[in-house]
Amino acid sequence: MIGTIVNTCTIVAGTLIGVALHKGIKDKYKNVLYDALGLACFAIGLNAVVTNLPKSQYPVLFIAAMAIGSVVGVALDIDGRFHRLVDRKSKRGGEGSSGTRLADGLATATLVYCIGPLSMLGPVISALEGDHTFLFTNATLDLVTATIFGSTYGIGMLLAAPALFLWQGLFYSVALLSSTAVSEALMAELLIVGGLMITGSGLSLLRIKDCHVLNMLPALLVPPLWFLAMWLIH
């Protein structure tokens, strides 16, 4: 679980840095950091797609997965619900007592840290292949985000770190327990779909195109369901 441990530690470190800064971070520094991280996400996601596409047994499965998953995500309005919840928590965080602000900040941070392809797919890849690239990338993103949260809400934001650890630990444990059911072919399909979503996250961070990646999360369910159907048929 080295990737998850590193990710958790970066949230702690980022929060402490943010608390030390007190007055917050200027927008120009936030922007340049997110630009750099956007380029990194774009490159890592694209590399995952290019590397695993030749391994695919069903070359059009990822297209179907992205299409079906995106339609389901839009129907459920995952992206919209998430952002409305975060916006509501953030607005409430600007008012009321310090306890209320901390609670709202923690709720917002936990959502931001835990919900996303890097945080959900990363522990699975780490458990099955020993590849921590996705989690290390997520850790770098969370370092910046935690610094911003720490400078805004204070030292109490450290409580978001164990929440992330438990969340990613759950995915890691499930992947280990079901490792025999996850073939190399299925993993290749998941990496293609996940890589596309991470590439989309990079585009969003770079402000080139808001791909509403959260709406695409159901796409990760399509390859396992397809392989399950093929197994039942045969």
N, C-alpha and C positions, 0 to 999 in steps of 0.2 A: 504493500500500500504506500510505497514511497511517494508516488505522484500525489495522492490525496494528502499525505502528511505535509509535503512541500506546499501544496495549495492552501492548506489550513494555516501553515506558518506565515505565508505571505499576507494573509488577511490580518493576522496578529501584527505583523511588522508594519503593514500599510496603515492600520488603525493607529498604532503608536506614533508613526511619522506624522499622520494627520493631526493627532492631538498636540504634538510638539509644535506644529505650524500655527495652531490657534486660529489665525486670521483667515485661514482658507488659502486656496491656490488660485492664482490668476488664470483667467480663461485662456490666455495665449499658451500657457504651459499645459493646461488640460488638453487643448486642441492638438498640440504637437505630439503629445504622448498617445492620444487616441489615433492620430494619423499613423504613427509608427506601428502601433499594435494592429491597426486595420490592415496595413501592408503585410504584417506577419501572418495574420489570420488568412488573408487571401492566398498567400504563398503556401501555407501548410495545408489548407483545404484543397487547393488545386493539385498539390503533390499527391494527396491521398487519392484523389480521383484518377489521376494519370497513372499512378502506380498500380492501382487495383483493377482498373477497367480491363486490362488484358486477361485478368484472372476470372472475369465474370463468365459464368456458365449460361447466363440469360442476359445478353447484351442490352435488351430493352427494359429489363425489370426496373432499373433505377429510374427510367423515364416514367414508367407507370407508377412507381412508388411516389415520386415527387408530385405527379399530377393528382393521384388519389389522395395522398396525404395532405396536400395543400388545399384541396377542395374540402376535405373533412375539417381541417384546421380553420378555414374561413367560415364554414358552417357553424363551428363551435365558437368562433371569434376568440381564439386563444390569445392572439396578439393584442387585440383590443381590450379584452378583459384584464390582461396583465398590466398594460399601460394605464388603464383607468384606475386600477387598484394602486399602482405605484404613485400615480399623480395625486390620488386622493390622500394617500398616506403622507406624501411629501408636503401637500398643502396644509394638512392638519399639523404636521411637524413644525410649521412656522408659527403656531399659536399655542397658547395654554402653558401648562407647567412643564418643567424640565423632564418630569417623569413621563408625561404624555409624549413629548418630543422624542425621548429615547425609545419608547415603545414603538412609535411610528417609524423611527429610523431603523430599528432592528427588523421590523416587519418588511420594510422596503429592501434593506440590504440582503436579508435572507432570500427573498424572492430573486433579486438580481444575481446573487452568487449561485443559487441552486438551479434555476430554470434556464436551460440552454443546452445546445448539442454538445459543447465541450465538457460541461459539468456532468452530463448524463451518459454520453458515449465514452468519455475519457476513462472512467473507472472500469468499464467493460473491456476496453482495449488493453488497459493496464493489467487486468486480471488474466485475460486469455492469451495475450501475446507478449506481455512484459514491456510493452512500448508505452512510455509515459509522455510522449510528445504532446498529445492533446491536453493532458493535465498540466504540464509545465506551461503551455501557452495560456491555459485558463488561469493558472497561478499568476502569471505576469499581468493579465488583464485585471484580476482581482486585487493585485497589489496597488494599482493605480486607483481603482474604484474604492478600495478600503481607505486609502489615504484621503480621498475626498469625503467619504462618510465620516471618518474620524475627525477631520477638521470641522465638520458641520455639527455632529451629534455628540462627540466626546468619547471618553474612555469606555463607556458602556457598550460601544459597538463591538468590543472584543467577544461579546456573547454570541455573535453571529458565526464565529469560527467553529465552535463545537457543533452547531447546526449543520454547517457544510460538511464537517467530518462524518457525521452520522448519515447524511444524505448520500454522499459519495460512497461511504462504507457499505450502505445497503446495496447499491448497484454492484459494487465490487464483490460482495459476498454472494449475491444471486448469480453473478457470472461464474464464479468459482464452482458453486454447487451444480450449475447446469452446463458446465464446460463440455461435457460429452455430447450435449445436444446441439452445440454450436460448431458447425463444420467450418473448414477453411473457406469453402464456397460461400456460405452464409456470411462469414466475417468480411469477405471481400465486398459483398453487396452492401453490407452495413457501412463499410468504410467509404464506398462510393457515394451513397446517399448522405452520410454524415459529412463527408468532405465537401459536397456541394453546399450543404447548409452552412458550414464554416466559411466557405468562400463567400456566401451571401452575407454572413456576419461581417466579414472584412469590408465588403462593399458598403454596408450600412455605416460602419465606423468611419469610413473614408468619405461619407456623405455623398457618394456617387449615386447610389440607389438604395432606398429603404426596401429591402426584400421581405420584410415582415417574417423573419425566419421562424419565429415562434409558431406561426400558423403552419409551418412545414413539419413540426415535430411528429405528427402522426405518421409521416412517411417512414419513420424508423420502424414502425410496426409491420409495414407491408412485406419486406423480405422474409421475416420469420413466419408470417402467415402463409406466404407463398411456398416456402420450403416445407412447412407443416402439411399443406395441401398435397404437395408432390409426394411426400412420405406416405400419406394416407392412401393416395391413389395406387401407389406401387406396393 
